[in-house]
Amino acid sequence: MSLVRNIFTTFVGNEARRHTQGHGLRNFGLGMIAARIATRSVPGALLVAGAIIAKRLYDDSKEAEALPASEAVIDIEARPVPDKYDDKPEPV
């Protein structure tokens, strides 16, 4: 049982670290709590595993819906370039 617990704790910890990379101490703590819940009981493990799977499916669907940068429309307001001779009188 100890080997299974260590493997599952490592998996949950790695998933939590991957999803919270660069997002601070709060998310690190949530990942630690999730790993603790997952290793304490079978229902907890199912809950945490289900949440990880649901999050991955959600992220994949959002990524599939996103437009690639090459197809994105960039709306830029065009402004005329000021003419350097507008204010000066014409030479005679």
C-alpha positions in Angstrom: 0.0 0.0 0.0 2.9 2.4 0.7 4.2 2.1 -2.8 0.8 2.9 -4.3 0.5 5.9 -2.0 3.9 7.2 -2.9 3.2 6.8 -6.6 -0.2 8.6 -6.4 1.2 11.3 -4.2 4.0 12.0 -6.7 1.5 12.0 -9.6 -0.9 14.4 -7.8 2.0 16.6 -6.7 3.4 16.8 -10.2 0.0 17.7 -11.7 -0.6 20.3 -9.1 2.9 21.8 -9.7 2.4 21.8 -13.4 -0.9 23.6 -13.2 0.2 26.1 -10.6 3.7 26.9 -11.9 4.4 30.5 -11.3 1.1 31.2 -9.5 2.3 31.6 -5.9 2.2 30.0 -2.5 -1.6 29.8 -2.3 -1.8 27.3 -5.2 1.1 25.4 -3.9 -0.7 24.9 -0.6 -3.9 23.8 -2.4 -1.8 21.2 -4.3 -0.4 19.9 -1.0 -3.9 19.7 0.5 -5.2 17.8 -2.6 -2.3 15.4 -2.4 -3.1 14.8 1.3 -6.8 14.2 0.7 -6.0 11.9 -2.2 -3.7 9.7 -0.2 -6.0 9.4 2.9 -9.0 7.7 1.3 -10.4 6.1 -1.9 -13.2 8.6 -2.2 -10.7 11.4 -1.8 -8.5 9.9 -4.4 -11.4 9.6 -6.8 -12.4 13.2 -6.1 -9.0 14.6 -6.7 -8.4 12.5 -9.8 -11.8 13.5 -11.2 -11.0 17.2 -10.6 -7.6 16.8 -12.4 -9.2 15.0 -15.4 -12.0 17.6 -15.6 -9.5 20.5 -15.5 -7.4 18.9 -18.2 -10.5 18.4 -20.5 -11.6 22.0 -19.8 -8.1 23.4 -20.7 -8.0 21.3 -23.9 -11.4 22.5 -25.0 -10.4 26.2 -24.4 -7.1 25.6 -26.3 -9.0 24.1 -29.2 -11.4 27.1 -29.4 -8.6 29.7 -29.3 -7.5 31.2 -32.6 -3.9 30.8 -33.6 -2.0 34.1 -33.6 -1.6 33.9 -37.3 -5.4 33.9 -37.8 -6.2 36.5 -35.2 -7.6 39.8 -36.4 -5.7 42.7 -35.0 -7.8 45.9 -35.0 -5.5 48.9 -35.2 -6.8 52.5 -35.6 -5.0 54.2 -38.4 -3.8 57.8 -37.9 -2.5 60.0 -40.7 1.1 60.8 -40.7 1.6 64.6 -40.2 3.1 66.3 -43.2 6.2 68.2 -42.3 5.3 71.0 -44.8 1.8 71.7 -43.6 2.6 74.7 -41.4 5.3 76.2 -43.6 4.6 78.4 -46.5 5.6 77.1 -49.9 8.9 78.5 -51.2 8.7 81.1 -53.9 
